[in-house]
């Protein structure tokens, strides 16, 4: 069985960089945004639409509370959401069976649980997340710290809703991961140098 590492991460924590650097250090395949492209190929839906679906709170489109009407989500919309998640499951399993890999996000830790992945969750305090967002995206210079904080918290809230909805587990809860990493005031490169030894 191939070695699979999954990375769950808070927005701005550096989880994507950590995953990429770890894959490079170990010589593993790295999958992140490529998964959206593959879902688009499998479903004939646009990448932009798929990205919108997987980054939003599922209950905005998918009513699950008994007694609520279906007037805000058509049967067609619900079918598309199910189709996207089903394609995501199939693609992740194909990637896991292909080679050793690092997979960022996409509920991969849960979807691939039968493959026994090493599950990492990356987090940081809000001040460090704001600083990372500012340093990595020049466009964020137009945002105030207050606006960036609001954006970060909303993205994390949506990620939690998506993960909790599909897995029935709590996003970011330490009991669901093999390793939780706080990147506040730390170098991602140095962290990778340390944790890569676990897999060598």
ABEGO torsion letter per residue (X at the ends): XBBBBBBBBBBGAGAAAAAAAAAAAAGBBBBBAAAAAAAAAAAGBBAAAAAAAAABBAAAABBABBGBBAAABBAAAAAAAAAAAAAAAAAAAAAAAABBBBBBEGGAAAAAAAAGBBBBBBBBBAAAAAAAAAAABAAAAABBAAAAAAAAAAAAAAAAAAAAAAAGBBBGBAAABABBBBABGBBAAAAAAAAAAAAX
